[in-house]
Amino acid sequence: MTDSGEKMDKTCSCPYCDVEMAKAALPWCQACGVEVFYCPKCHEVIGRNEQVCPHCGARVEEEVARGEE
């Protein structure tokens, strides 16, 4: 079970086409070519129009603004 758990940490699903992809390998989905966005707090893949991260609950605009200060 450890091997599958480790694999899940290194992969994620594209929020647009739902194809499994390598996490942070490229700034876009290899299957559909859409630019992929990551939560600035937890670094999980999120939809481009998300205002709140569905993984950690962080408000995306607030986290980006804090990073720019």
Secondary structure by P-SEA (a helix, b strand, c coil): caaaaaaaaabbbcccccccccccccccccccccbbbbccccccccccccccccccccaaaaaaaaaac
